[in-house]
Amino acid sequence: MSAATAATAVRPTSVRPRLIRWLLRLHRPALLAWTALVVLGGALLLWLAGPLTDAAAAAWRQYDACGFATRCAYDQDAILRYKDWYDYTTTALDGLPLVVAAWAGAALTGRELESGTARLAWAQSTSPARWLAVRLAVPAAAVTAGTCLLFWLHRLAWTAGRGRVDTLKSWADFGTFYANGPTVTGLALAGLAAGVLAGLLLRRTLPALVTGTLATAGVWALAHALMPHLWPAVTTVGGLDRGAPGTGIVVEEGLVTRSGAHLPLPHCSSTVDCDAAYGHAVGQFKTYHPYAHYWPLQLVTTGLLLAVAGLLVLGSFLVLRRLAGPRTGKTPA
């Protein structure tokens, strides 16, 4: 065997890095923290749906049985405990998209670009596009699985208290609406994409964290403003004394004139001003979404958020192409 042949025989074979395994190892603390968060949140929601709801419902039955009695014995602590833990779990679930965006901007892309480890990977056998695709796909799978489980459990807890707990939040409540359905998953995925894009643009940990979080909050505000207009609403008309019937997510309400025209509710500060403002009206109208529109609104809003996430992902690949070039680091032979 010649010296050249021997050198070739002992040369280690180039092996393509196992990107997913390496990514999971690099971000193991974040994965463990996310798993613990989902498990803890799920346990709290099951506790809320079971013992806490049962205790609060029993306390409300005691209270309702009292009638107008001045002295009444009921378990007020159970009612307050249910209310507090419902608010805690709802707020925590609604805040998850911001947490995902902050982590994606700070750790997933910003820190690796700031430290230079990303360029090191590109210079070896990993293309920038594949590097980014893995960093989007693997966290997206974990985020989707975790948030879907949590919103399902939250809706289970909310349904358990419906008709039993008098102070249960309405389905149209801002926090409850987003925590009760797939919109929280859409927001979390949009937050992941926003954080990744912020990290690619800024290439620094702290600025990417702040920018990704603020961008996600902006997407949420935009989605909330558009949500009532993404599905046809219902309009009802009532008298001036009782107003228009119907409860839910109100899109618009105001006065109905004799000609049938709709006018916004006037803002009057005195009886004379109110009499003049309401003098030409014959009734009131309300345009709103009833509970029957819950799932259409959830699904259409989620679709909008996923479209935004897709645009952010596209923007990330375009920024990466400009940052790293169309192709760097070919696979060694």
N, C-alpha and C positions, 0 to 999 in steps of 0.2 A: 504494500500500500504506500503510495506516495505521500509526501508531507502535506501537499495541498488537499489530497483526499482525506487524510487523517484529520486535518484542521476542520474540514467541512463536516466530518462525522461527529466531532465533539462539540461543534457549535450548537448552542441551544436553539431549538426551533422557536421561531417567533409565534407567540400566541396572542390572539386578539383579546384585549382586556374584557373581562366579564363586567360590563357596565352596570347592570342591575345589582349584582352582588356587591360591587364596589360602592355604588351609591347607597345601598342599604347599610353597609358597614360605616361609611362616612357620616351618615345622618342617623345612626342608631339611636342616639339620645332623643332626637325629635320623633322618631318612630315609636319609641317606648313611651314618650310623653303623650303622643297622640292616642296610642292604645289605652293608656291609663285614663286619659280624659274621656274617651268613649265609654270605657267600662264603668267608670265612676258616674258619668252622666246617665248612662243607661240604668244603673242601679238606683240612682236617685229618682229617676222618672218612674220606674216600677214601684218604688216606695210611695211616690206621689199618687200613682194611679190606684194603688191598693189601700194600705192602712190609713194614709193621710186623708184620702178622699172619703173613705168610710167613716172616719171619726168626724170630719167636718160635716158630712151629710147628716149624721146622727145628731150633732149639735144644732144644726139648722132645723131639724124636725122638732127638737125640744123647744127651740126659740119660737117657731111658728105655732106650736101648741099653746104657748102662753097667751096668745091673743093680745089684749090690751092690759094685761095685768101689770101692776106697778112693780111687783116683786116676782122674779122669774129665775129659776135655776137652769142654766145650760152651760155647756163646755165652751166658753169663749176662747180658751187657749187653743182648742183644736181648730177653730175657725181661723184664728190669726196665724197658727202654724201652717195651715194649708196655704193661706194667702201668701205668706212669706216665701215658702219653698217653691210655690208656683212662679212667683216673680223671679226668684234666684235662677231657677232652671231655664226659664224663658229668656232672661237676659243673657245668660251664659251661651245658650244655643244661638241666639241672634248675633252674639259677638264673635262666633267662630270664624266667619268669613274674614274679619279684620285680623284675627290671629294668623290665619293661613296666609294672608297677603303679607303681613309683616315678616313671617318666617321665610316665605318664598323670596322676598326682596333681599333680606339680610343674609340668609344662610345658603339658599339654593343656588343663586347666581351672583349676587353682589360680592359676597366674601371670596368666592372662588376666583372671580375676575380680579378683585383687589389684591389677592395674594399671589396670583399668577399660576395657580394649579390648573385652571382651565386651559390656558395656552400650552402648558406642559402636556396635557392630555391630547390636545390637538396636534402637537408636534410629533406625537408617537403614532399610534395606529387607530386613533379615534377621530372620525370626522366631526367638525363642529355641529353639523345638522343632527348626527346621531347622538352626540353628547346632549344637545338640547332636547331632542325627542324623548330620551330616557328620563331627563329631569322634569319633563312635563307629564309623561304617561304614568310613571310609578306613583308620584304623589297624588295625581288626579284619581287613580284607582283607590288609594287609601282614603282620600277626602270624600269621594263619592260613597264608599261603603260606610264610613263612619257617620256622615251627616244623614244619609238615608235611614240608617238604624235609629238615630236620635230623633229625627223629626217624626218617624213612625211611632216611637214610644211617647213623644210629647203629645201627639194627637190622641193616642190611646189614653193618656192621663187626662187630657181635656175632655174627651168623650165620656170618661168615667164620671166626671163631675157635672156633666150637662143635665139640667133638670133636677139635680140633687143638691148642689151647692149654690145658694142664692147669689153669692158674690163672684161667681165664676166670670172670667173675662169673656166678652163677646168675641165671636169668631172674627169680627171686623176690627178688633183692637189691633193696633199697629204691630206690637210685639208678637201677639198670638198668631196673627195671620202668617207671618214669615216663619215662625218656629213650627207651625202646624203642617207644613207642606214642603214640596220639593223646591220651592223658591230659595230656601236656605242652602240647598245643594248647588243650585245655579249661582247664587251669590258667592259661595265658597270657591267654586271653579273659576268664576270671574276674578276673584281675589287672588287665586293662585297665578292666573295668567298675568294679572296686573303687576304682581310682585316680581315675577320673572322678567317681564318687560322693563320694569324700573331698574332691576339689577343689571340688565344688559345695557341700558342707556347710561346709567350713572356710574356703574362699576365700582361702587363703594358701599360698604355695609350699611352704615347709619342713614345716609341720604336715601338709599333704596328702600330701607325699612319704612321711613316716613312717607316717601312718595307713593309706594305701593299701598299703604294703609289709607292715605288720603284719596287715592284714585278709586279704591274699592268703596269708600264711603260715598264718593261722588256717583259711582255707578248705582249704588243702592238708592241714593236720593233721586236720581233720574228714573229708575225703575218704579219707585214709589209714586212719582208724579205722573208717570204714564199709565200705570196699572189700571186705574179706574176707567180709562178711555180705550183699553185694549179689547173690551167686550161690550156688546150693546147693553145699555142699562134700561131699567124699567122706570116709567114716569107715572106717578099717581097724582090725583087732584083732590083736594078737600076744601072745606069751608075755612073762613077766616078765623073762626073761633077755635077749632080743633086742629087745623093744619092738615097737611096731606099725610095719609097713612103710609106705613112701611118703615122698616128698620134695616140697617145694613151699612154698606159703604156709600155715603152720600156723594154724588157727583156735583149736583147743583140743586138749589132750592130757591123759591121766590114767590112772586105774586102772579095771579092770573087776572087779566083785565076783562072787561065786558066783551071786548073784541076777540078774546081768546089768546092774546099775546102774553108772553112770559117775560116778567121783569125781575131783576134781582131784588132780594129783600132790602128794604130801605133801612138806613141807620139813622134813627131819630132819637133825640135827647129829651124831648118834652112831649106832653100829651097833645099839644096843638100841632106840633110837627108830625107826630105819628098819625093823627086824624087826617091831616092833609095828605100824607104819603099813602095811607091806606084807603083814602076816600074813593079812588077810581078803581079799586080792586074788588073782585067778587069772590076770590078764593086764593088758595095757595097750592103750589105744585112742588113735587119732590122727584128728582131723578136720582135713582140709587140702584145698588146691586143687592138683591136679597141673598139669603143663604144658598139658594139654588145655584147661584153663580160662583160659589166658592171654588169648585174644581176647575171650571173654565178659566177663571182669573189666575188660579195657581199655575195651570199648565201653560197658558199663554205668556204669563210673566216669566216663567222658567225658560220657555223657548227664547224669549227676548234676551235673557241673561246669558244663555248658552251661545246665542249669536254674538253677543258682545265678547264673551270669552274667546270664541273662535277668531274674531277680528284681532284681539290682543295677542293670541298665539301667532297669527299671521304676521303681525307687527314684530313679534319677537324674532321670528326667522329672518325677516327682512333686515332687522338691526344686526343680527348675528352675521348675516352675509356681508354686510358692510364692514363689520368689526373684524371678521376673521378671513374674509375673502371667500370665493365660491368653493374652494377646496384647499385645505392645508393638511400636510402630514399624510402621505400615501402609505398604505400598508406595506411593510417591508416584505421582500420576496423570501 
